[in-house]
Amino acid sequence: MDERVEPRGRGDLDRHGWRGEFGAARAAPGRLADAIDACRRSVTLAPDVAIGHRWLGRLLWESGLPADARNCLERAVALRPEDLTASQMLGFVCAELGEIVRAEAVYRAALELAPNDAVIRYELSRLKTFETRDDPDLQMLEELASSVSDPATPGRDALLFALAKAYDDLGDYDRAFEAFQAANALHRVGLDYDPATAERAADALIGAFDEALVERSSGLGCPSERPVFIVGMPRSGTTLVEQILASHPDVHGAGELHELEVVAGAVPVMNAGRLPLPEGMAGLGARDLAQLGELYDGRLGRLVPEALRITDKMPSNFYYIGFIHAILPNARIIHCVRDPLDTCLSCYMTLFSPGSSWSYDLREVGRYYRSYDRVMAHWRLVLPEARMFEVRYEDVVSDLEGQARRLLDHCGLEWDDACLAFHLTKRPVRTASVAQVRRPLYAGSVGRWRRYERHLGVLISEVG
């Protein structure tokens, strides 16, 4: 969610303390609770100042309380409808909560005030399916794309992603790819990404976690069975698998957590050489591994203490699988696999939140995929055969019940019919698949790359 609308006047910031809240929210992400308390006090003192409700809503959203965030953002929009950032946040949070109709209504109300806003139009495009060529939303996207030619115009990349998505919905794949290509090229210009960095990280990981180290560290960590890690490439079905599991009454779907990164950050203080992962792994003893596992399990347990299983769906945790095996020997690891070209193309067609800088160039997407694939091949080689459960997206699409039963069995859970109606499960979903998981399963994304095959020579060559 972008910050694009400044408060009405700097006097409001100074008088009500919002200048300090801006700093607290941006500079101290590890102190969210303190920032929320401060914002609550300020809102109590100045209940009619919209910026306070907007910032309290943002902080609540960042702390994993989307329903509370929605209430604050609704108040912010009611007080100041022209604050497009508040409207964007509110629509985003409503979509995350599965309130798709409400989210669309929020975006349309914002567009009544600012019909040319590219970011709002992009957010709206994610929630709808374009069915006819004379769709007014498509016509507006085309008009804006032709009238705003300056690449530096804020939001132009989002506008082009929205236009490309519309053409894809309509089956106009050549025009869709042309728009996707322009959108990605524009977005890539602003990113600092070196493909060789991911390849060096894969080399270091494979070199550090050899078979001897994995065997030596097996069974020494925290014995908790609560964590369930769902890993894989983005757009490989990780959200779908989590939604199926989270539909079970004994499972809490926590989404994409950063807790494992936090725990991994403690490794340098536990080994004599002060080395981070992966090199620092060799200097950890049995007590260190147990403490690291307990640290992760404790942070996870604070989310929903009564849950029997809690999923962590951060896709990039595939880098940490050897670490997970060592610190949490009883944690479940689920690896989501999808056709490589479908996976890579879907990444290329997605405007991600920050953190997936490799996904805006077809050659770089292919190189990143090969690094990921090499890491996963290594884990299959050095880990015990049954340690990691793999599920193919295409198999879930063709046999939902069979794959759902396998998933639950792997997690040590009894069967529950609710897992077949995953699209009805009410829970926050904070990924690019926010709209898809609210619909029944469909096969339209299987083999999708073939519609674009004539444009994918570079990607096909890279993926091999």
C-alpha positions as CSV (number, residue, x, y, z in Angstrom):
1,M,0.0,0.0,0.0
2,D,1.5,3.3,-1.1
3,E,1.7,6.5,0.8
4,R,0.6,9.1,-1.7
5,V,-1.7,11.6,0.2
6,E,-0.1,13.9,2.7
7,P,-2.2,15.2,5.6
8,R,-4.2,18.4,5.0
9,G,-1.7,20.7,6.7
10,R,1.5,20.4,8.7
11,G,-0.3,22.1,11.5
12,D,-2.5,19.0,11.9
13,L,0.7,16.9,12.1
14,D,2.3,19.0,14.8
15,R,-0.8,19.7,16.8
16,H,-1.9,16.1,17.1
17,G,1.4,14.3,17.1
18,W,1.1,12.6,13.8
19,R,4.6,13.7,12.7
20,G,6.0,11.5,15.5
21,E,3.7,8.6,14.5
22,F,5.0,8.8,11.0
23,G,8.5,8.4,12.3
24,A,7.5,5.6,14.8
25,A,5.8,3.6,12.1
26,R,8.5,3.9,9.6
27,A,11.6,3.7,11.8
28,A,10.7,1.1,14.4
29,P,8.9,-1.8,12.8
30,G,9.8,-4.0,15.7
31,R,7.9,-1.7,18.1
32,L,4.5,-1.9,16.5
33,A,2.7,-2.4,19.8
34,D,4.2,0.9,21.1
35,A,3.3,2.7,17.9
36,I,-0.3,1.4,18.1
37,D,-0.7,2.5,21.7
38,A,0.6,6.0,20.8
39,C,-1.8,6.2,17.8
40,R,-4.7,5.1,19.9
41,R,-4.0,7.9,22.4
42,S,-3.8,10.4,19.6
43,V,-7.0,9.3,18.0
44,T,-8.8,9.6,21.4
45,L,-7.6,13.1,21.7
46,A,-8.4,14.1,18.1
47,P,-11.2,11.7,17.0
48,D,-12.1,13.9,13.9
49,V,-8.6,13.9,12.4
50,A,-8.7,11.4,9.5
51,I,-4.9,10.9,9.3
52,G,-4.9,9.4,12.8
53,H,-7.4,6.8,11.9
54,R,-5.6,6.0,8.7
55,W,-2.3,5.5,10.4
56,L,-3.8,3.5,13.2
57,G,-5.4,1.3,10.6
58,R,-2.1,0.8,8.8
59,L,-0.3,-0.1,12.0
60,L,-3.1,-2.6,13.0
61,W,-2.9,-4.1,9.5
62,E,0.9,-4.5,9.8
63,S,0.4,-6.2,13.2
64,G,-1.9,-8.8,11.7
65,L,-5.3,-7.4,12.8
66,P,-7.0,-6.7,9.5
67,A,-10.6,-6.5,10.9
68,D,-9.6,-3.8,13.4
69,A,-7.6,-2.1,10.6
70,R,-10.7,-2.0,8.4
71,N,-12.8,-0.3,11.0
72,C,-10.2,2.4,11.5
73,L,-9.8,2.9,7.7
74,E,-13.5,3.1,7.2
75,R,-13.5,6.0,9.8
76,A,-10.6,7.7,7.9
77,V,-12.4,7.5,4.6
78,A,-15.7,8.7,6.1
79,L,-13.9,11.8,7.6
80,R,-11.9,12.5,4.4
81,P,-13.1,10.8,1.2
82,E,-10.5,12.5,-0.9
83,D,-7.7,10.7,0.9
84,L,-7.0,8.1,-1.8
85,T,-4.4,6.3,0.2
86,A,-7.0,5.6,2.9
87,S,-9.4,4.3,0.2
88,Q,-6.6,2.2,-1.3
89,M,-5.8,0.7,2.1
90,L,-9.4,0.1,2.9
91,G,-10.1,-1.7,-0.3
92,F,-6.9,-3.8,0.0
93,V,-7.8,-4.8,3.6
94,C,-11.4,-5.7,2.6
95,A,-10.1,-7.9,-0.2
96,E,-7.7,-9.5,2.2
97,L,-10.7,-10.3,4.5
98,G,-12.6,-11.9,1.6
99,E,-15.0,-8.9,1.3
100,I,-14.6,-8.6,-2.4
101,V,-17.9,-6.8,-3.1
102,R,-17.1,-4.3,-0.4
103,A,-13.6,-3.8,-1.7
104,E,-14.8,-3.1,-5.2
105,A,-17.4,-0.6,-3.9
106,V,-14.6,1.2,-2.0
107,Y,-12.4,1.5,-5.1
108,R,-15.3,2.7,-7.3
109,A,-16.2,5.4,-4.7
110,A,-12.6,6.5,-4.8
111,L,-12.7,6.6,-8.7
112,E,-15.7,8.9,-8.6
113,L,-13.4,11.4,-7.0
114,A,-10.2,10.6,-9.0
115,P,-11.1,8.7,-12.2
116,N,-7.6,8.8,-13.5
117,D,-5.9,7.2,-10.5
118,A,-3.8,4.4,-11.9
119,V,-3.2,2.5,-8.6
120,I,-6.9,2.4,-7.7
121,R,-7.7,1.1,-11.2
122,Y,-5.0,-1.5,-10.8
123,E,-6.4,-2.7,-7.5
124,L,-9.9,-2.9,-9.0
125,S,-8.7,-4.9,-11.9
126,R,-7.3,-7.6,-9.6
127,L,-10.8,-8.2,-8.2
128,K,-12.8,-8.5,-11.4
129,T,-12.9,-10.5,-14.6
130,F,-13.1,-8.5,-17.8
131,E,-15.7,-10.3,-19.9
132,T,-16.5,-7.9,-22.9
133,R,-14.5,-5.6,-25.1
134,D,-16.8,-2.7,-24.3
135,D,-16.3,-2.9,-20.5
136,P,-16.1,0.7,-19.3
137,D,-13.2,-0.1,-17.0
138,L,-11.2,-1.5,-20.0
139,Q,-12.0,1.6,-22.1
140,M,-10.8,3.8,-19.3
141,L,-7.6,1.9,-18.9
142,E,-6.9,2.2,-22.6
143,E,-7.7,5.9,-22.6
144,L,-5.4,6.5,-19.7
145,A,-2.6,4.3,-21.2
146,S,-2.7,6.3,-24.4
147,S,-2.9,9.7,-22.8
148,V,-0.2,9.2,-20.2
149,S,2.9,8.4,-22.2
150,D,5.6,9.6,-19.9
151,P,7.3,6.5,-18.3
152,A,8.0,8.5,-15.1
153,T,4.3,9.1,-14.4
154,P,3.6,7.6,-11.0
155,G,1.6,4.4,-11.2
156,R,2.1,3.9,-15.0
157,D,3.5,0.5,-14.4
158,A,0.4,-0.5,-12.3
159,L,-1.8,0.9,-15.1
160,L,-0.1,-1.3,-17.7
161,F,-0.4,-4.4,-15.5
162,A,-4.1,-3.7,-15.2
163,L,-4.5,-3.3,-18.9
164,A,-2.5,-6.5,-19.6
165,K,-4.7,-8.4,-17.1
166,A,-7.8,-7.2,-18.9
167,Y,-6.5,-8.3,-22.3
168,D,-5.6,-11.7,-20.8
169,D,-9.1,-12.1,-19.4
170,L,-10.5,-11.4,-22.9
171,G,-8.2,-13.9,-24.5
172,D,-6.3,-11.2,-26.5
173,Y,-3.0,-12.8,-25.6
174,D,-0.7,-10.9,-28.0
175,R,-1.9,-7.5,-26.8
176,A,-1.8,-8.8,-23.2
177,F,1.9,-9.8,-23.6
178,E,2.8,-6.5,-25.2
179,A,1.3,-4.7,-22.2
180,F,2.9,-7.1,-19.7
181,Q,6.2,-6.6,-21.3
182,A,5.9,-2.8,-21.1
183,A,4.7,-2.9,-17.5
184,N,7.6,-5.2,-16.4
185,A,10.2,-3.2,-18.3
186,L,9.0,0.0,-16.6
187,H,8.9,-1.5,-13.2
188,R,12.3,-3.1,-13.5
189,V,14.0,0.2,-14.1
190,G,13.5,1.2,-10.5
191,L,14.9,-2.0,-9.0
192,D,18.4,-2.8,-7.8
193,Y,18.7,-6.5,-8.6
194,D,21.6,-8.7,-9.6
195,P,20.7,-12.3,-10.7
196,A,24.2,-13.5,-9.8
197,T,23.4,-12.8,-6.1
198,A,20.7,-15.5,-6.0
199,E,23.0,-17.9,-7.7
200,R,25.8,-17.3,-5.2
201,A,23.4,-17.7,-2.3
202,A,22.3,-21.0,-3.7
203,D,26.0,-22.1,-4.0
204,A,26.7,-21.1,-0.5
205,L,23.7,-22.9,0.9
206,I,24.4,-26.1,-1.0
207,G,28.1,-26.0,0.1
208,A,27.3,-25.4,3.8
209,F,24.4,-27.9,4.2
210,D,26.2,-31.0,3.1
211,E,25.0,-34.5,4.0
212,A,27.3,-34.8,7.0
213,L,26.0,-31.6,8.6
214,V,22.3,-32.5,8.0
215,E,22.9,-35.9,9.5
216,R,24.8,-34.5,12.5
217,S,22.0,-32.0,13.3
218,S,19.0,-34.3,12.8
219,G,16.6,-34.7,15.7
220,L,18.4,-32.2,18.0
221,G,16.0,-29.2,17.9
222,C,12.7,-28.3,19.5
223,P,10.2,-31.2,19.3
224,S,7.1,-29.1,18.6
225,E,4.8,-30.4,15.9
226,R,2.9,-27.1,15.7
227,P,4.7,-25.5,12.7
228,V,3.7,-26.3,9.1
229,F,6.0,-24.7,6.5
230,I,4.6,-24.3,3.0
231,V,7.4,-23.4,0.6
232,G,8.0,-23.1,-3.2
233,M,8.1,-20.5,-5.9
234,P,5.5,-17.7,-5.7
235,R,2.5,-18.5,-7.8
236,S,3.0,-22.2,-7.5
237,G,-0.1,-23.0,-5.4
238,T,1.2,-22.1,-1.9
239,T,-1.8,-19.9,-1.1
240,L,-4.2,-22.6,-2.4
241,V,-2.6,-25.3,-0.2
242,E,-2.6,-23.1,2.8
243,Q,-6.3,-22.2,2.3
244,I,-7.1,-25.9,2.1
245,L,-5.3,-26.6,5.3
246,A,-6.6,-23.5,7.1
247,S,-10.1,-24.7,6.4
248,H,-9.5,-27.5,8.9
249,P,-10.7,-26.6,12.5
250,D,-7.3,-27.5,14.0
251,V,-5.2,-25.4,11.6
252,H,-4.5,-21.7,11.7
253,G,-3.3,-20.2,8.4
254,A,-0.9,-17.5,9.4
255,G,0.1,-16.5,5.9
256,E,3.6,-15.2,4.9
257,L,5.5,-14.8,8.1
258,H,9.0,-13.3,8.6
259,E,9.5,-15.2,11.9
260,L,12.0,-17.6,10.4
261,E,14.2,-14.7,9.2
262,V,14.1,-13.3,12.7
263,V,15.2,-16.6,14.2
264,A,17.9,-17.1,11.6
265,G,19.2,-13.6,12.5
266,A,20.1,-15.0,16.0
267,V,22.5,-17.5,14.6
268,P,25.6,-15.2,14.5
269,V,25.5,-14.7,18.3
270,M,25.4,-18.4,18.9
271,N,28.6,-19.5,17.1
272,A,32.2,-18.6,17.9
273,G,32.9,-17.1,14.5
274,R,29.9,-14.8,14.6
275,L,28.9,-16.2,11.2
276,P,25.4,-15.9,9.8
277,L,23.5,-18.7,8.0
278,P,24.4,-20.7,6.1
279,E,28.1,-20.7,7.2
280,G,27.2,-20.3,10.8
281,M,25.3,-23.5,10.9
282,A,28.4,-25.6,11.5
283,G,29.1,-23.8,14.7
284,L,25.8,-24.6,16.4
285,G,25.4,-27.3,19.1
286,A,22.4,-29.3,20.2
287,R,21.4,-26.7,22.8
288,D,21.6,-23.9,20.2
289,L,19.4,-25.8,17.8
290,A,16.8,-26.4,20.5
291,Q,16.8,-22.8,21.6
292,L,16.4,-21.6,18.0
293,G,13.5,-24.0,17.5
294,E,11.9,-22.9,20.8
295,L,12.3,-19.3,19.8
296,Y,10.4,-19.8,16.5
297,D,7.7,-22.0,18.1
298,G,7.2,-19.5,20.8
299,R,6.8,-16.6,18.3
300,L,4.4,-18.8,16.3
301,G,2.4,-19.9,19.3
302,R,1.6,-16.3,20.3
303,L,-0.5,-15.9,17.2
304,V,-3.1,-18.5,18.2
305,P,-2.0,-20.5,21.3
306,E,-4.8,-23.0,21.0
307,A,-4.1,-24.1,17.4
308,L,-2.8,-27.6,16.9
309,R,-1.1,-26.6,13.6
310,I,0.0,-23.2,12.4
311,T,1.1,-22.7,8.8
312,D,3.9,-20.4,7.7
313,K,3.5,-19.8,3.9
314,M,6.5,-17.7,3.1
315,P,7.5,-19.2,-0.3
316,S,11.2,-18.1,0.1
317,N,11.5,-20.3,3.2
318,F,12.7,-23.0,0.7
319,Y,16.2,-21.5,1.4
320,Y,15.8,-22.5,5.1
321,I,14.6,-26.1,4.7
322,G,17.9,-27.5,6.1
323,F,17.7,-25.1,9.0
324,I,14.1,-26.0,9.7
325,H,15.0,-29.7,9.7
326,A,17.7,-29.0,12.3
327,I,15.8,-26.7,14.7
328,L,12.3,-28.2,14.3
329,P,12.7,-31.9,13.5
330,N,8.9,-32.6,13.8
331,A,7.7,-29.6,11.9
332,R,5.9,-30.4,8.6
333,I,7.4,-29.2,5.4
334,I,5.2,-29.0,2.3
335,H,6.8,-28.1,-1.1
336,C,4.4,-26.8,-3.7
337,V,5.4,-27.6,-7.3
338,R,3.8,-26.3,-10.5
339,D,4.8,-26.5,-14.2
340,P,8.0,-24.3,-14.4
341,L,6.8,-22.2,-17.3
342,D,3.3,-21.6,-15.8
343,T,5.0,-20.7,-12.5
344,C,7.5,-18.3,-14.1
345,L,4.9,-16.7,-16.5
346,S,2.5,-16.1,-13.6
347,C,5.3,-14.4,-11.6
348,Y,6.0,-12.2,-14.7
349,M,2.3,-11.3,-14.9
350,T,2.1,-10.2,-11.3
351,L,3.0,-6.8,-9.7
352,F,4.3,-8.1,-6.4
353,S,4.8,-6.2,-3.1
354,P,8.5,-5.4,-2.6
355,G,10.8,-8.4,-2.3
356,S,10.4,-10.2,-5.7
357,S,12.7,-8.0,-7.7
358,W,13.7,-11.0,-9.9
359,S,10.3,-11.3,-11.5
360,Y,10.2,-8.4,-13.9
361,D,12.4,-9.7,-16.7
362,L,11.9,-13.1,-18.4
363,R,15.5,-14.0,-18.4
364,E,15.9,-13.1,-14.8
365,V,12.8,-15.0,-13.8
366,G,14.2,-18.1,-15.5
367,R,17.6,-17.7,-13.8
368,Y,15.9,-17.4,-10.4
369,Y,13.8,-20.4,-11.1
370,R,17.0,-22.5,-11.9
371,S,18.6,-21.4,-8.6
372,Y,15.5,-22.4,-6.7
373,D,15.3,-25.7,-8.5
374,R,18.9,-26.4,-7.7
375,V,18.3,-25.8,-4.0
376,M,15.3,-28.0,-3.9
377,A,17.2,-30.8,-5.7
378,H,19.8,-30.5,-3.0
379,W,17.3,-30.8,-0.2
380,R,15.9,-33.9,-1.8
381,L,19.3,-35.4,-1.9
382,V,20.5,-34.7,1.7
383,L,17.2,-34.9,3.7
384,P,15.5,-38.1,4.8
385,E,13.2,-39.3,2.1
386,A,9.9,-38.7,4.0
387,R,11.0,-35.4,5.5
388,M,9.5,-33.1,2.8
389,F,6.1,-33.6,1.3
390,E,5.6,-32.4,-2.3
391,V,2.3,-31.5,-3.8
392,R,1.8,-30.6,-7.4
393,Y,-0.6,-27.8,-8.3
394,E,-1.9,-29.7,-11.3
395,D,-2.8,-32.7,-9.1
396,V,-4.7,-30.5,-6.7
397,V,-6.7,-29.1,-9.6
398,S,-7.5,-32.6,-11.0
399,D,-8.1,-34.4,-7.7
400,L,-8.8,-32.0,-4.9
401,E,-10.1,-34.5,-2.4
402,G,-7.3,-37.0,-2.9
403,Q,-4.6,-34.3,-2.5
404,A,-6.4,-32.7,0.5
405,R,-6.4,-36.1,2.2
406,R,-2.7,-36.5,1.6
407,L,-2.0,-33.1,2.9
408,L,-4.0,-33.7,6.1
409,D,-2.4,-37.1,6.6
410,H,1.1,-35.6,6.3
411,C,0.1,-33.0,8.9
412,G,-1.2,-35.7,11.3
413,L,-4.8,-34.5,11.1
414,E,-8.1,-36.2,10.7
415,W,-10.2,-35.7,7.6
416,D,-12.7,-32.7,7.6
417,D,-15.1,-32.0,4.7
418,A,-14.5,-28.2,5.1
419,C,-11.2,-28.6,3.3
420,L,-13.1,-29.2,0.1
421,A,-15.0,-25.9,0.4
422,F,-11.8,-23.9,1.0
423,H,-13.1,-20.9,-1.0
424,L,-15.8,-20.4,1.7
425,T,-13.3,-20.2,4.6
426,K,-13.3,-16.8,6.2
427,R,-9.7,-15.8,6.9
428,P,-7.4,-13.1,5.9
429,V,-5.4,-13.8,2.7
430,R,-2.5,-11.4,2.0
431,T,-1.1,-12.5,-1.3
432,A,-1.5,-12.0,-5.0
433,S,-4.0,-14.8,-5.0
434,V,-6.4,-12.8,-2.8
435,A,-9.3,-13.1,-5.2
436,Q,-8.6,-16.6,-6.7
437,V,-8.8,-18.4,-3.3
438,R,-12.3,-17.1,-2.8
439,R,-13.6,-19.0,-5.8
440,P,-14.1,-22.7,-6.4
441,L,-11.1,-24.6,-8.0
442,Y,-10.8,-24.2,-11.7
443,A,-8.4,-25.6,-14.3
444,G,-7.9,-22.5,-16.4
445,S,-4.4,-21.8,-15.2
446,V,-3.0,-25.3,-16.1
447,G,-0.9,-25.0,-19.2
448,R,-1.5,-21.3,-19.4
449,W,2.0,-20.6,-20.8
450,R,1.0,-22.2,-24.1
451,R,-1.2,-19.2,-24.9
452,Y,2.0,-17.1,-24.8
453,E,4.4,-19.6,-26.2
454,R,5.4,-17.5,-29.2
455,H,6.6,-14.8,-26.8
456,L,8.5,-17.0,-24.3
457,G,11.6,-18.1,-26.2
458,V,14.0,-16.4,-23.7
459,L,12.2,-18.0,-20.7
460,I,12.0,-21.4,-22.2
461,S,15.7,-21.3,-23.0
462,E,16.6,-20.2,-19.4
463,V,14.3,-22.8,-17.7
464,G,15.5,-25.5,-20.0
